[in-house]
């Protein structure tokens, strides 16, 4: 599937982020110079802390952790650390990091500069994975323009970690920058700061930083004027699957799921939406009107995750697509704990047998047991996401599950995938 990395004209509900100037001259003309001029500018730092807390901004990289709390944790760890811009785009269906670094790079980098001032960090590192050279080049050109204009006091550099699914997890990214090994660490308490070189590391994804770049300048009120009362603001969503115009759109929080999907012009009737990415959940037609907000999605067993909606048309098989995702997630393990190394391949094997109509009498019982054993037992959330995806498939596509189990796969089980993931070893 070919997916545009820029929104189709007229298809954004709002232009809070994406409607900003892309070049430095236009950016400065629109927003002026950075408001924080030095590490001891306590007034601007205090205003930022207040603005983030009042806005209620949460991380938009999948974790949903309050940005104000994350900043407070990093500040408590002392000066001299690193602000990390997470542009790893680990989810194959996501394009929002690409859009932001090519369309509004200065908004993202300004957000990092404000956080660097607030934490007294000594450097800013933008992480773009190997293989996305054009994105890294775009970030590098923006940095060169900023250096030439003296825009920003903290040095900005680009680093190129390996392009793997789990490397985008913040602790794995910090470990890569610290020791060259991209492995996530077990962190039951996010109140413990990440470190690089024994100094604090504050990791945020590009979209969160773009919002911070605006909140730091204008306060929380413009952000609060968007979205819904319990979850204000706008967010970016990459829409893919069986749609006419795949790409990235900007929406108000609280927009119904079917309204989000409609922005990309679905090509045919949808039987389900994959919400939140490959570690997300399938949502069936009875819940297509669910508002796109954390609280509402939670009531139907889903979450916004990294901001992805994949439309599954009537000519696709949800079981086969889920089996493909399960196989992909199993291949992306960091290889450091049993639930990933042994559990995910076993789950993927069960899903492949189910997709092909080769299930034995004990398959569903065995699969359910494996899901229970893996859930919540990994060093990071990677295996949990795989479990969530498979459980939602078994529920949303329950009728197909039964037909596949009886050796009568649905007529579309051999249809080409609508997903963008590489499939190790071919289709299930």
N, C-alpha and C positions, 0 to 999 in steps of 0.2 A: 504494500500500500504506500502511495506517495502522499506525504503530509506536508502541507505548507508550514513554515515556521513563523509566518506572519498572519495576522487576522485578516479575513476577507473584508473588503471595504464595506462599511456600514453595518458590520455584524457585531460590533461591541455594544453592550448595553451602556457602558460608561467609558470614559477616557481618563480615569483618575491616574493610572500609571502609564498606559500605552500612548496617551495623547501628549506626552512630553517631548521637547526637542531632543534630537539624537546627537547633535554636535555640541562641542563644548561652548562655542560662542553663543549658540542659541540657548543652551542650558543656563549659562550665566545671565544672559539677557532676561530670561524668564524668571530665574530664582535668585539672582545676585550671587555674591561670593559666599563661601562657607561662613556660617555664623560663629563657629568656634575657631578662634584664631590661635589658640595655644592650650597647652595642657593645664594651665592654671586658670582658665576661664570658667570659674566655678558657676557663674550665673547661668551660662548656656548649658552646662552639664546638668545643673539642677532642673532647668526647664525641660531638658530632654527626658530625664528620669520621671518627672511629673507627667509629661505628655504621653510617654509610653504606658505608664500605669493607668492614666485616665482613659486612654484610647481602648485599652483592653486588647491590644494587638497580640496575637499569638503567632508562633512560628508557623510558616506556611510550607515547610519542607516535609511535613508528614507527622511530626511529633506533636504539634499544637501546644508547645510549652509557652507560658506567658513571656513575652519579650522583656518586660520590665524585671521579672524575677531572674531571668537568665543574665541580664546585665548586672543586677545586684550581686549575683554569685561571682561573676568575673571580676567585678570591682573589689570584692572582699579578698581576692587572691593576690592583690598587689599589682604594682606597675611593671612595665617592661615586657608585656606579653604580646600575643598575636591575635589579630582579628582575621578570621578565615571566611572568605566568601565561597560558599559551597555551590559551585556551578557544575556538579558532577552529572546531573541528569541521568541518574541510575536507572530510572524506569524507562524502558524502551518506548513507551507510548507518550512520554512527556516531551514537550518542546519549549516550555516557558523560560528555562534558563537561556536557551539559545535566543529567544525573542528579546529578552531583557538585555543581554550583553551586546546584541547587535542594534537594538532600537533605542534603549535608554541606559547605556553603560554608566553615564555620569551620575544618574540617579542612584544606581546600585553602589557605585564607589563612594559617593557622598555619604550614603548611609553607613558604610564602613568607616569613613573618616570621623563621623560623629561618635561612633562607638569607640574608635581608637582614642579620641579625646577623653571620652567618659571613663575609660579604663586605663588611660595613660599607657596604651600599647605602643610598642616601638616599630611595628610593621604590620602591613596588610598583605595577605596572600590570597590571590584568586585561584581557586583550583578548578581547572578545566581538564577533562580526561583526555588521554591519548586517543587520537583518532578524530577529534573535533578541532582540527587545526584552524579552520576558518573562524571559529568562535574564539579560540585563544588569540589569534591575530587581531580580531576586532577589539578584544580587551586590551591587548598590548598597544594598539594604536591610540585608544582612548587614554591610557596611562601616559603615553608619550606626549600627547596634547596637554595633559594636565601638568606634567613636569615642566613643559615649556612655558606654561602660563602661570606657574607657581600656585596652582590650585590644589590645595591639600598639603598638610604639613608632615604626614606620616608616609613613608615610602611604600609604594604599591608594586607588587611583582606577581607574575603568573607562574604557577607550578602545574605539572602535568602528571597526576596519578594515573594508575591503570584504569581502564574503562571496564569496571565490573560492578555488578548490582550493589553489593554490600559496601563498596568503598565510599559511597556517598553517605553512609551512616556516620554521624559526627565524630564518634570516638575512633572509628576506623580511619577517618580522614586525619584526625589529630595524630594518631599513631604513625600514619604514613609520613607526615611532615616531621615528626619527631625522630623516627627510627627507620623509615623506609619500608615498614611492614604494615600493610593496610588491613589490620584485623580489628574488629570491634571488641570492646571490653565490656564486661558485665558491670552495669551501673544501676543498681536498684534505687539509688538516691541521686537525682539530678542536681541536688544541692551541692554535690562534690564537683568542683571545677575541673574541666579538662586542662591538660598541660602540654606544652611543647617546650622542650629544653628547660624543664622545671619552672617555667613561667606560665601564667594563665593563658588559655586559648579560648576565645569566644567565637563559636562557629554559627553562622547563620546562612540560610539559603538566599539566593538572589532576590526573590520576591519580597521576603521579609525586610531585607536591607533597602529595597526601593521604597517601601512604605515608611521605613525609618527616616530615609532621606527627606521625605515630605513632612512627616510629623515633626521632625527636628526644626524645620524652617517655619511651619505654619501652625504648629500646635495640633492638638487632637481633634478640633472641631470639624474640619473638612472631612476627616476620616469618619467621625461619628455621624456625619450627616448622610452617609451612605449605608446601605444594607438594612438590617432590622435591629430593633432595640437590644435584643439579647445577644446579637452578634453583628456588630456594625462593620462597615468597610466594604471594599471590593476585593475580588480575588481573581486570579487567572486560572483558566481551565483549558486544558488541551483536550479537544474533542476528536475522536477517531472512530474507526470501525466502519459500519455500513452507513456512511453519510456522504453527501454530495460535496461538501466543502470542509474537509478536515483542517484543523489549525487551532490556534490559540485565541481565545476570546476573554474579555474582561467583563465580569458580571457583578452585580450587587449581591452580597450575601442574602440568602433567603429566596433567591429565584428558584421556582420549582424545577425539579430535575428535567421534566419534559420541555420546559422553556429553555433550559441550557442546551439540551440536545438539538432543539429546533433551530438554534443559531447556526448550526452547521448544515442544515437542510438534509435531514435523514432521507436516504434513498428509498427506503421501503419501511413497512411497519416493523417496529422493534418488538422483540420478544423479551429483551432484558437489557439493562445497562450494567456495565462493569464500572463501579465507582471507586475511585481512590487508587487505581493502578493494580499491578499484579499481586500486591499484598493487600488488596482491598476486598470488596464483596460484590457479588451479583445482586441486582435489585430487579424484582419482577414488575410487571405492568400494574399490579394493584398498588404499587408505591411510587409510580412515576410522578405523582403530584407532590412528593415530599420536598419541602424546601431544602435548598442547598445550604445547610448550616450544620454545625457540629451536633447540636442538641437534637435537631430533627432527624438527621441521618442516623444518629445512634439509636433512635426508636425503631428503626427498620433493620438494625444490625449492620449498618454501614458507617463509613466515615469519609470525610473529604480527602484524607490522605495527602498525596502530593499534588492534587488538583487534576484529576483525569476522569473523563467519562468516555467509555468505549461503547458504542451502540452495536448491539448484536441483532442483526436482521433475521427475518423468518427463514432465510435460506442457509442459515448456519446451525451448527450443532453445539449447544452449550457444554455438553459433556466433553466432546472432542477438544473444544477450545480450552476448557479448564484443564484437561490432561496435558495439553501443550504447555500451558503456563506452569503447571506443577513440575513438568520435566525441566523447564527452563530454570525455575527457582532452585531445584535440586542441583543444577549444574553451577549455580552461583554461590555456593557455600564457601565460607572462609576456611573451612576444613579444620576448625579448632574444637568442635564439640559434637557429641554423639547425636543430638537431635537433628542436626544438619547433615552430618556425614552419613549416618545410617537411616535416620527416620525419613528425610525428604525423598531419597531415591526409592524407598519402599512404598511411600505414598504415591509417588509418580508412577511406579509399576502397577499398582492397583488401579489407578485412574486410567492408565493406558489399556489395561485389560477390559475395564468397564466400557471405555470408548469404543473398543473393537468388538464388543459383544462376546467376550471370552471369559466372563466372570464365572468363578466356581460358586458353590452354594454358600461358602463362608466369606466371600470377598467383602461384602458390606460390613459384616461384623468385624472382620480383621481390619478393614480400613478405619472404622470408627474407633477401634482400640488404638491404632497407631496415631490417629489424630489426637486422642486424649493424652497419650504418652508424650508426644512432642510439644504440645501446647504449653507455653510458659516456661520451658526448660532450657532454652538456648541462651548463649552468652549475649545475644542481641535479639531484636524483634523479628529477624528474618524468618525463622521457622514459624513464628506466630502468624505472620502474614500469609504464609503458604497454607497453614491450617484454616485460617479465616476464609481464604479463597475457596478451598475445596468444600468446606462445610456449607458455604453459601450456595455453591453449585449443586450439591446434593439436595438442598432445600428448594431452590428456585426452579430447578429442572427435575423435580421429583418424578413426574410422569415419564420423562425420558430415561431417568435412572432405572426405573422398573423395567422399561422395555429393553434397555441395553443389558440389564442383569439377566433377563430371560433369553438373551441371545438374539433379540430382534432390534438391532440398533435403528435409530430414526433414519429417515431417508437422506438426511444431510450430513451424516457422520463422516463422510469422505469428502465433503466440500472443502475448497481451499480456505485457509485461515484468513480472517479479517484482521488479525493481529500483526504487530510489527516485530515480534520477538524472533531472534534466531532460534531455531529448533534443533538442539543437539540430536544427532542421529536421525533426523527427519521426523515426519509426523508420527504421532503415537499409534 
